[in-house]
């Protein structure tokens, strides 16, 4: 099947590459000439494990190509996917649909013959009906259907998520459109992956409901973590005890500095706004948004306490600034709240992140970028773990502590144990939802012995 993918951002590029690996002929369209040139050279503009070799394989097979020419691409396509950005609109929390509607109008003017126009971008309920209106107005003679096909890709695991999905959701209004979508996803149907075919509104809402629920789990466990710190409980044990309940499950129950990224913040705000628009307040979601911001501020206070109440003149090493490991995405990362607070308080900040520097250099002005964790710790007064990259999971803690001026560790991802930190010679250690410690005089010497 001939597929046009409008937009080569994270969702568009991953989806286009994976569809081509299914055997479809895919052309990815983008208005940015520099991005198209880079893709044609075989360079991937985002960091996603496994994406570059899969892209190379399908380009060489002749199933995947890139262009800036929307008109010719859409004219030849049987299905056109809209995978453009839907950022939060300033001022009101709505998803900004400017790019979606502009793409729909361009598709309408270029399409020739029956075409299924598929919204892959995350869009509020009712958007696909608006797309239909835009297309009909722009080209009243066009024979077409619209479909909703929300994505459920986790950054860092997107290829597996696309090829081995928990489910595929398709919203349609006609049997003909359903048949086209079934043919597109036939390789997954043959391997018995669940494909849910429903109405447009249900498909649109499934995406928001799923992301809001996951964000709620993260926020809930962070609130429980704060309580654990007060009562002397261990959040890892509590999380494990909860997660073993089959009705709850163990995913998204890891305490930390709050959720971030391109999906959860944007989608929770959009769902809350939808609730307001339809007079069905999403009170739980609104609280989740508020509590998540408070979690980030609580992390700043935790680091400040470990710094004896002042950042002035302190050197702090930061390990990880992307919102999660295995991505270069900095959008809404907790580091964008925490690091500026350290700098604003008078600290000198060194940062080490395997993939975060490209975006981080302009998002975190005033920090010094270093190549590894031990350089970040050199003569530092504290090290803060913000992102649980594999590179930070097996550090030589004794070596790290010895490099520091005052060995203090704020482990905001609970990678290590208080016992391991104390044994390595740290004089103070803080984590999330567990008992912190400040070693007594001579404890470091005893730990080294």
KOLLOVO-632770 format. One record per atom (N, C-alpha, C): x, y, z. Coordinates in steps of 0.05 Angstrom, whole numbers, plus 5000, padded with zeros to 4 digits. Example, Ala and Ser with C-alpha at 12.3 -4.5 7.8 and 13.67 -1.06 7.14 Angstrom:
526448865156 524649105156 526449345156 525749555142 527349795143 525850015157 
This chain:
501749765000 500050005000 501750255000 500950464986 502450714985 501550905007 503450975024 502851145047 504451395046 503151625052 504551875056 504451945086 506752015097 506952095125 507652385126 505852555135 506252845136 507452915163 509952995163 511353055188 513452845194 515952925199 518052735206 519152795233 517452865252 518152885279 518352605291 518252585317 518552335331 516452125321 513952205322 511852015315 511851955285 512052155269 512052115240 514251945230 516752005239 519051855229 518951565238 518451515264 518251245274 516051085259 513751215257 511551075243 512151015214 513251215200 513951175172 515950955168 517950945184 520050745182 518850465187 517150445208 515950185215 513950095194 512350275184 510450195163 511950095138 514250215132 515850125109 516949845115 517549795140 518549525147 516349315146 513849405147 511649215143 511449135113 512749295096 512649235067 511149445051 510149655064 508749865049 510750055037 509850195016 511450405004 510850665018 512750775032 512351005049 514051245039 512751475037 514251725032 513651915055 515752005068 515552185091 515952475081 514152645088 514252925078 514753115101 516553305096 517053515116 517653775102 516854005114 517354265102 520054365107 521554245125 524254335132 526254205113 527354365094 529254245075 531754125088 532654255110 535054155124 534553875135 532153835146 531453575158 531353365136 530153435113 529853245091 532653165080 534453365078 537153315069 538553125088 538253175113 539453005133 538452715131 535852685128 534652415126 535552275101 535752425079 536652305054 539552215056 541152335074 543952245078 544052015098 541751935108 541651705126 541951785155 541852045161 542152145188 539452175202 539152075226 536652095241 536752335259 534852525257 534952765273 534252735302 533352505310 532652455338 534152215348 534452185374 535751945385 533551745393 533551525379 531751305386 533151045379 533750875399 535150625395 533850455373 535550365353 534650195332 533450325308 532950585310 531550715288 533250755263 535850835267 537550895244 538050645227 538750415238 539150185220 536650085207 534350115220 531750035208 531050225185 531650475188 531150665167 532950605143 535450555149 537450495127 536550245112 535750045126 534849795113 532549845093 530550005101 528250035084 528650245062 530450435066 531250615044 532650455023 534450275031 535950115012 534149914997 531949835011 530049644998 528149794979 528250064979 526550214961 523750254971 523250194996 520550225007 520150495022 522350635027 522150875044 523751105031 522551335030 523951575019 522951825033 524352045028 523752295042 523552525021 521752705026 521452925006 520153165020 520453395007 519053635015 516653684998 516153514978 513953554959 511453404968 509753554982 507253434992 505353364969 505153544949 503053504928 503353244914 505753194902 506052944887 505852694905 506852724929 506752494948 503852424955 502252624962 499452574969 497852474946 498352574922 496852504898 497052194893 499352084899 499851804894 499051614917 498351734940 497951574964 495051474967 494851234979 492251124985 491351205014 493351245031 492851335058 494951555065 493951765077 495751985085 495452025115 497752005128 497852035157 498752315164 497252445182 498052705193 499452655219 502052725220 503652675244 505252925251 503853145253 505153405259 504753465289 506053675298 506053735326 503353845335 502653785360 500253905373 501054005400 502754215401 503654315427 501454445443 501954475469 499954615486 499854915477 497455005473 497055285465 497455465489 498855675484 499455865506 496855995516 496655995543 494456145555 492055985563 491355775548 488855635555 489155335559 491455215554 491854935558 490854755536 489554865516 488554705493 490954605476 490554375463 492454285443 492254475419 494454565409 494554745386 494254575360 492054615346 491454455323 492154595297 493654815299 494254975275 495654805253 497654645261 499154485242 497454255230 495654145247 493953935237 492054035216 490754255221 488854365202 490154465177 492554575179 494054665156 494754425138 495554205151 496253965136 493753855123 491553855136 489053745125 488253905100 488554165101 487854325078 489654275054 492254245059 494154185038 493653905026 492953715043 492353445033 489953455015 487853605024 485453615008 485953724980 487653924978 488154054953 489853874935 491453694947 493253524931 492153254924 490253144941 489352874937 487852834911 488052594900 486752534874 485652244876 483052224877 481951954881 481451894910 480151674916 479451604943 481851594961 481751734983 484051745002 483051725030 484451575047 483851575076 485851755089 484851965102 486552155116 486452085146 488852015156 489051895183 490552085201 489252145224 490652315244 492252135263 494852165261 496652015279 497452185303 497352455299 498052635321 495952605343 496752665368 494952655390 493152905390 490552865386 488753095383 486253055400 485153285409 482753265427 480353145413 478453065429 475952955418 474553155400 473753065377 472453235358 474253335336 476853295338 478753405319 478353275291 477953005290 477752875264 475252975249 473153035263 470753145250 471453425239 473053575254 473953835243 475653805219 477453605219 479153545196 477353485172 475253325176 473453255154 472153515142 471453695159 470253945150 472154115134 474654125144 476754275130 477254155102 477453895101 478053765075 475653805056 473253765066 470853805049 470654085038 471354285055 471254565046 473354615025 475754505030 477954565011 477654414985 476354184985 476054034960 473353884961 471154014954 468553894956 468153644939 469753614918 469353384900 470953134909 472753164929 474452944936 472952724950 473552474942 472452234955 474452154976 473652165001 475552105023 474052015048 475651905067 474751855094 476851955113 476052015137 478052075158 478151845178 480451815190 480851605210 482551705233 482151605256 483751675280 485451435287 488051475289 489851245295 492051345314 491251385340 493151495359 495651315363 497851445369 500351295374 500651245404 502051025410 502650955438 505650875440 507351055431 510250995430 511651115454 513150945468 514851045489 517651115478 518451355484 521151435474 523151255487 525051155471 527050965480 526250675474 523650635468 522750355462 520750365440 520950565423 518850615403 518650395382 520850285373 520750075352 519249835362 519949735386 518549515397 515549575402 515049815411 512249895415 510649895390 511849965367 510449965342 510149685331 512249525333 512249255321 510849055339 510849095365 509548915384 507749065403 505649185392 504049365408 502249225428 501649355450 499549255468 496849255454 496449455437 494049475421 494449685399 492849665378 492649865358 489849975358 489550235359 486850355361 486250505335 483950435323 483150555297 480350655300 479950915295 477251035295 476451095266 474151005258 473251045230 470251105230 469351195206 466451245202 465251075180 466950925166 465850755144 467350495143 465950295131 467150035127 469450045108 469350225088 471450245069 474050345082 473850545099 476150635114 477250425132 475450275145 476350055162 477949845147 477149785122 478549595106 481349695099 481649955093 484250065086 486050045111 485050125134 486650115159 487349825166 485549645161 486149355167 488349255149 488449345124 490549265106 493249385115 493249625124 495749755133 496849605156 495149515175 496049375199 495949075197 495548975173 495248685169 497648525181 500148615179 502348455191 501948415221 500748605235 500248575263 497848405269 495748425252 493448255255 494147965251 495947905233 496747625228 498247505251 499347685268 500847585292 499147615317 496547665314 494647665336 494947895355 496148115347 496248355364 493448475364 492448575387 489748685389 489448935372 487448945355 486749185339 483949255346 483549495358 480949595366 479949785345 477749715332 476549885312 474050005325 473850275326 471750405340 470950665326 469350825339 468551085328 470851295332 470551515319 472651725320 473051825348 470851885362 471152015388 472351825409 471651575408 472851375427 475851345422 476551335397 479451305390 481051545400 479951785396 481252025405 481652025435 479551945449 479551965479 481251745492 481451515479 483151295490 485951385496 487151535477 489851625480 490151805505 488351995507 488552185530 488052045556 486051865557 485351725581 487651545590 488951415571 491251235578 493551405590 494251615577 496551775587 495951905613 493452005617 492752125642 492851925665 491951675659 492051475680 494951405688 496651385668 499451325675 500751555690 500151805683 501152035697 500152035726 497651945729 496451925756 497951725773 498651495761 500151285777 502851405786 504251545768 506751655776 506451865798 504452035796 504052245816 503152125842 501451915841 500551785865 502851675881 504651525867 506851405881 508851615892 509051845879 510752055889 509552175915 506852195916 505652285941 506052085963 505751825957 506251615977 509151625986 510951685968 513851705975 514251925995 512952155992 513252376012 512252286039 510052126039 509152026065 511051826077 512251656060 514251456069 516551596084 517451826073 519651976086 518852066113 516352146117 515452246143 515152016164 514151786155 513551576174 515751366176 517851386159 520051196161 519650936145 517750946126 517350706109 519250726084 519450506069 521150496046 519350476021 519550676004 517750685981 518250455961 520650345960 521150125942 519549875951 519449835977 517949605988 514949655985 514049895990 511249965986 510449935957 512050035939 511450005910 511249715902 513149555911 513249275905 510749135915 509949195940 507649075952 505049155937 504949395927 502649485911 502649345884 504949355871 505149255844 504648965840 504948805861 504348525859 501448465858 499848665864 496948635861 496248655831 495148435820 494648425792 492748645782 491148755800 489348965792 490749235789 493149245800 494749495799 497049485780 498649275783 501049235766 503349405775 505749325767 508149465778 509249685760 508149735737 509149935719 508350215728 510050415725 509550685731 509150735761 510350565777 510250595806 513050645818 514650795803 517350855813 517551145821 518051195846 518251465856 520551615844 520351875840 522452035828 521752325828 523052485811 522652775811 520352875795 518452705788 516052785772 516252705743 513952695730 513952625702 514452865684 515452805660 515953015640 515552895612 516953015593 516752905566 514753045548 514452935524 512753055504 509852985506 509152785522 506352685523 504852745548 505852655571 504252675596 503552955603 505453145604 504653425611 502653545591 503153505566 501453625545 498653495546 498553225548 496053085546 494353125571 495553135594 493953175619 492753455618 494253655609 493153925607 490853945587 491253805564 489153805544 486653665553 486953445568 484553295578 483153465599 484653605616 483453775636 481853995623 482954105601 481554315587 479054215573 479253965562 476853845549 474653815570 475353735593 473353705615 471953965621 473554175622 472354445627 470554525604 471354475580 469754555557 467054405555 467054155564 464653995563 463153985590 463954155609 462754175635 462853905650 465053765647 465553515662 468353545673 468653695695 471353745706 472953495711 475353485701 477253265706 478853325731 477453305754 478653395779 481153235787 481052975782 483452805788 485752895771 485352935745 487453005727 488553285734 486753475741 487653735749 489453725773 488753555792 490353515816 493053395809 493053195791 495553075782 497453285771 496453455755 498153665743 499353845765 497753925784 498654095806 500753955823 500153705830 501953555848 504553495834 504553445808 507053385794 508953625795 507853865793 509554105795 510654135824 508954065843 509854075871 512053875876 511953645864 514053435867 516753545858 516853685836 519353805826 520454005847 518654175858 519554365877 520554225903 519254005910 520153855933 522953735929 523653665905 526353565899 528353795903 527654035896 529554265900 530054295930 527954275946 528254305975 529954075986 529653835975 531253605984 534153655979 534853755955 537653815949 538654035966 536954245970 537854465987 538454386015 536854206026 537354106054 540053966055 540653816034 543153666033 545553856030 544954096020 547054306017 547154486041 546054396063 546054556088 544654816085 542554816068 540855056067 541755276048 543955236033 544855446015 546355325991 545755435967 547155355943 549555535937 549755755951 551755955945 554555845947 556055865925 558855775925 559155475923 556955325920 557155035918 557454945889 559054735885 559254605859 557654345859 555754325841 553954095840 554153955814 554553685814 554553525790 551853405785 550853435761 548253325754 548653095735 547452865742 547652635724 544952585711 544752665686 542252625671 540452865671 539652965648 537853185646 535453135627 535552925611 533252855594 531052755612 528552765602 526352695620 526252395627 527652235611 527851945617 530351845602 531351605608 533651505594 532951415566 534951375549 534751275522 533151465503 533351725509 532251925491 533852175494 533652355474 534952615477 532852835482 530452745489 528152925493 528453075520 528353335519 528553505543 525853635550 523853585534 521253715538 520053665565 519553875580 518253855607 519853685626 522453645621 524053485640 524253615667 524253455689 524553575715 527153745718 529153675702 531653825703 531254115696 529254175679 528754455671 527654625693 526654495714 525754635738 527954635759 529254405762 531154375784 533754515779 534954475756 537654585751 537654895752 535755035739 535655325741 535455425770 534055265787 533755345815 536455325829 538155125822 540755105834 542555345825 542455395799 544055625789 543055885800 540455925801 539356165812 540056205841 540455985855 541255995884 544156045888 545756055867 548556115870 550455875865 549455655856 551155415852 552455425824 554855295823 556055235797 555354955790 554254915766 553054655759 554554525736 555354275739 556554115718 554453895710 554253845684 552253655675 553553435658 552653195663 553452965646 550852825637 550452805611 548152655601 548952535574 548452275569 549452145545 548252265519 545852385520 544552485496 543352765500 543452875523 541953115529 543353375521 545853375513 547253625509 546153785486 545453655464 544553795440 542253985446 540253875460 537954045467 538554205492 540154095510 540554215536 542254465536 543954495516 545654735515 544154995514 541954995500 540455245499 538155255519 537355025530 535255015551 536355065579 538954995582 540255025609 542655195607 542355455601 544655635599 546055655626 548755675625 550255715650 551355465662 550755235651 551954985662 554454915646 556154755658 558454645645 557954355638 558354285613 557854015604 560453845605 560253605616 562653435619 561953165608 564053005603 563752755588 562852515605 563452515631 562652285647 562052365676 560952175691 560052235718 562352315736 564652205732 566852255750 567952545746 567752635721 568552915717 566453105729 563953025728 561853185741 562353205771 563452995782 563852985811 566453115821 568253185802 570953285810 570653535827 571653515852 571553745872 568753855876 566753695872 563953785875 563153755904 561153915912 560053905939 557653705940 556653635916 554453455915 554053345887 553153105885 552252985859 549352925861 547852995840 544952945839 544352775815 543052545819 542152365798 539352435790 538952545766 536352625757 535152435736 536752295721 535752105700 537251845703 535751625702 536951365708 538151225683 539951365669 541351235647 542950995657 543250795640 544750555648 547550625657 548750835645 551450915652 551650995681 549451065693 549451155721 548550945741 547850715731 546750505748 548950335762 551350345751 553450175763 556050335767 555750575778 558050745783 559750625806 562250685805 564050615827 563650835848 561950785867 561250995886 563551095903 565350905909 567750985925 569451185909 569851125883 571351305866 569951575863 567251565860 565751815858 566051985883 565851855906 566052005932 568752125936 570851975928 573552075932 574252315915 572852345892 573352565875 572052825885 570252795903 568653025912 569953185935 569353435936 570253605959 568753525984 566153515982 564453416004 562653195992 563152945998 561652725985 558752705995 556952825979 554152815985 552652735959 550652565962 549352455938 546352485941 545052615922 542152635921 541252445898 540352215906 539552005887 536552015882 535752185863 532852245859 531452035842 532951825835 531751595821 531951335836 532951345861 533151115878 534750885866 536850955852 538550755839 540150595859 541150735879 542850615899 541450595926 542650455945 541550425972 543050605991 541750706012 543150856033 545550706044 545250446047 547550286057 549950296039 549450266012 551550265993 552950545992 551350755994 552551025994 554251066019 553250986042 554851016067 557450856066 557250616056 559550436054 561650556035 560750696014 562550815995 563951066005 563051166028 564351406039 562751666037 560351656028 558751896027 557951986055 558252236060 557652336087 554652416089 553352436066 550452486066 549252376041 546852276044 545452146021 542452206024 541152276001 538352316001 537152165977 534852045980 533451915958 530451995961 528751855947 525851935946 524251715960 522951785982 521251595995 522651386013 525151456020 526651276038 528051446059 529251306079 530551446100 533251556091 533651816093 536251936086 538151906109 540651976104 542551986127 544552206124 545552306146 547852476147 549752346167 552052266157 553952106173 555052266196 555452136218 556752266241 559752296236 561052466251 563952496248 565352236250 567052186231 568651936231 567251716216 564851756208 563451536194 564651476168 565651686154 566851636128 569451466131 570951526151 573351376156 572651086162 570551046177 569750776184 568750626159 567450776141 566450646117 568650566099 570850716099 573150656082 574750416093 574550376118 576250176131 575449886122 
